Amino acid sequence: MTEHVLVFGAGGGVPARMRAYGESAGQKVTTSVLCWPGHLAAMDDTEDHGRIVVLSPDASDEEWIAMARAVDAVEPVTRIGCLSDDCRPQAALVALVLGLDWHTPEIVELLMDRHALGRRLARAGVQAEADTALGHTDARYCVEAFSERGEHVVVAINPACSQPVAPPAPLQPAQADAVTRHVAAALDALGVEFGPTHTEVVLTGHGPHVTATHLRTGGGTRADVVAEATGGVDLTEWQLRQILGEKVLPGIRAALDAPDRAGRPGTVTPPLTAAQADELRGSPIAPRHTR
């Protein structure tokens, strides 16, 4: 069976990896793109897509749906791929119209609004309202996780790039476990069912507090840092394989449990490179957790 992935936005080089992965697995994978004009400059594989449809950033939902239906009429779309925050609402809407599994428009809208996200988590009893919980000097962390069929695995926790004071001290094992459990509970309450997530967490005197969650891997070099710190958990690779229909959580768990992986629960690996240390202000820890 040919998989035809409709990609939203530039894709960050992932569509080429999808096609190559399909070829290596003996499966044909084709890609088409719906994007904004500004995304074209970020693509280095324009000739390898089946088609590229460029829409104005001001294009209506109806235009996105019409263009997606036109692509689907020429070559039936089997999968949706959206690897960044750009065009995510349009991807959710098109997936709904075409009857494809993806994040719902409601979840996408919820996660784009930090205040709405905070209210949802407070109503679910996951955490208190932000204005009663956060301190000005609380340490901030970024949590990379992966979900599948409502199950969540936290892959790595690293200090956030922006801190209110000095970079925080390494997390203790009990703190890492608390962050891990809290993020899994938040993803449940937010309705996240699959894919990578990048969650921003503040460690307060009352425990962890989620301030934002994104339906993607971390930006910059975080994915590379996570892969090196965890001994090869390449979140982008697992994401593209999941997009193509594979069940990937067992493989992620196996990679995290490998005896020779670099990260250890409750420990921080040494800085990997000067550039990565400067960006992350520390190195990831890789806690053990499966919900």
N, C-alpha and C positions, 0 to 999 in steps of 0.2 A: 504493500500500500504506500502510495506517495503521501507524504505529509506536506501540506502547504501552510506555512506560518505567515500570518499577516502581522507585520512588525509595525509598531507605532513609535515614531521618533527615529533618531539616528541609529540606535542599536548598539553603539559602542563596540563594534567589531564582533558582537555575539552572533549575528546572522551568518557570517562566514564560518564561524566555529560550528554552528548548527549544521550547515551544509556539509562541512568536512566530517563531522561526527556521523551524520547519516551515511555518507559514502563509506566510511570505515566499518560501519555496522551492516553494510549491504542494503541500506534503505535510502530511497530517493527523498531528499528534502529540498523543497523549493521555498523561496521567500518573496514576498511582496511588501511594499512599504507605503504607509500613509504618514506624511510628515509635514512639518512647516518648512518654509524656504531656508531658514537658518540651519536646518539639520543637514542639508546637502553637503556643506563644506566639511562636515565631520565624517562623511562616509568615504571609504576608500574602496568600496566594492560595488559601486553603482551599476556596473555592467553585468554583475552576477545575479542581480535581482530579476525576478520575472517581470516586474513593473514597479515604478515609483510614482505615486500620486502626491503632488505637492498642493497643500491647501493653505490659505491665509490663516494666521493666528486668530483672525476674527471670524472665520468660517463658522456657520451655524451647525448645530447638532444634525440637522437635516442633511446638510451637505456631506458631513462625515459619513452618515449612514448611507447616503446615495452612492458615494464613491466606494464604500466598502461592499455594498451590494453589487456594484458594477464589477469589482475585482472578483467577487465570489461567483458571479455569473460566468466569467471567463474561465476561472479555475477555482473550484470549490475550496473554500478556506476550511482547514481542519483544526488549526491552533491559533491562539493569540499570543503575541510576544510584545511586552512593553517593559524595557529594561531600565527606565529612568522615570523621573516624576513628570517629564514632559508628555503631554497627550494622554495621560492616564485616564482622565474622565471620559475621553472619547473612546479609548480602548474598551473600557467597561461597558459603555453604551453599545458599541458595535458588537461586543461579545453577546450581550443580552439579545440584540436584534437577530443575530445569526444563530442563536441557540447553542453557543459554545461555552464550555466551562471556563470561568475566569472570576475575578473579584467582582462583586456586584457594584453598581453605581453608588448605592447607599454606603457601602464600606469605604469606597474610594473617597467619597465626599466627607465622611466622618474623619478619616485619617488626615485629610488636608486642613482640618480646622482643629487647632490645638485646644481651644476652649471646649468645643463639642466633645473631643476625645476625653478631656479631663472630667467633664460632666458624666459621660458614659461610665468611666471607671469608678467615679464616686458612687453613682447609682448602683453599680454592680457590687459595691463593697470592697473593691480591690484596694482603694486608697482614698485618702481625704481630698477635699478640694485643694487646689494648688495654693491659693492665697493663705491657707491656714497651715500649710505643711512645709513650705520651702524656706530655707534660710539663705542669706546672701553669701555665705562662705561654704556652703555644702559642696562636696566633691561631685563631679559630673562624669558619667561613663557612657560609652556607646556599646550596645549589646547586639551582636550579630547572631541571628537565629535562623532556623529553617523549619518550615512546617509542611505537613502532608496529611491530608484527610483529618485535619483538626488536631494532629499530634505535633508537638513542638520540641525541637532540640536546640538548646543554646550552644553555639559553637565557640564563641569567644567574647570576652569582655575586655575593653581597653579604655584608658582614660580619654575623655573627650578632648578635642583640640582646644576648646575654649574653657578656661577654668576661672572661677572668681578670684582665686589667690594663686598660690604655688601649685604645681602638679601634685596630685594626691599621693598618699602613701600606698604601697601595694595592698590590695584587698586581702584580708584574711579568709581562710576557707569558709568560715561561717558566713561572712559577708557575701562571698561569691555565691554560696548556696542560696542565700536570701534573695539576691538579685535575680538569680536563675529562676527560682520559684515565682517571684513577683512578675517577671516578664512573661512567663508561661501563663499565669493567671490573667494578665492584661491582654495577651493575644487571644485567649479564650473569650474574654468579655467583649473584645472588639470584633469578634467574628472572623478572625483571620483563619483561613483553612489550608493554605498552601503557599509555597514559595519562600524566598528569603525575606527577612525583615531586618531593618536597621532601627533600633529603638534607643532613644535618649533617656537616660536614667539619672536622677539626682539621689545621692545617698544622704538622707537626712538623719537627724537624731532619732526619728521614729521609724526608720527603715527606708527601703528603696521607694522612689516615686517616679513614675513614668511621665515624661513631659511631651514626648512625641514618638510616633512610630511611622516608618516609611516602608512601603511595599517594594523594597529593592535591597541590594547589597549596599554597604557603606561607600561613600564617595572617595575620590582621590586614590591613594594606594592602599586603602584599608583591606580590600580583597586579597591583595598580594601579601600584606602583612599577616592576615589571618591564615592564609595558606601556609606560609612559612612557619608561623608559630604553632600550628596544629599538625605539622608534619604532612601537609598536602591536602587539606580540606579546601578545595577550590570551589567556592560558593557559586561562581559563575558557571563552571562546568556542570555542577549539580542542577543549577537552575535551567540551563538549556536542555539537559536530559529530561528534567521533569516536564518542561514545555512540550517536549516531543512524546510524552506519554509514559515515560518510565516511572516506576516506583523507586524513589531514591533514598528514602530515610534509612533503610537498612545499611546501605553503603556508607552514608554519613556516619552512622553510629559505629560501624566497623572501623572507619578511618580514625575516629576519635578514640576508640578503645585500643588501637594498635600500640604495642608496648614501646615502640621506638619513636612515637610522635614527640614533637618538641615541647608542646604545652603540657602543663600538669594542673589539675584542680588546685586552686588556692595558691598558685605560684605565678610569678611574672618572669617571662624569659628575658634575657639581656636585650638591650636595644639591637635592632637588626642592621640598620644602616643609619648614617647621620640624617639623611633626608627623611626616612620613615620616623625616626625618633623625634625630629623637629616637628613633623606633621601631627603625630599622635601624642607627643609629650609623654612617652612611655610605650611599653609593649603590651600586647594582649595577654590575658590569661585565658585558659580554655577550661571552663568548669565542666563537670560531668553532670548532665541532666537529660533525662527523657521523661516526658509526661506520658 
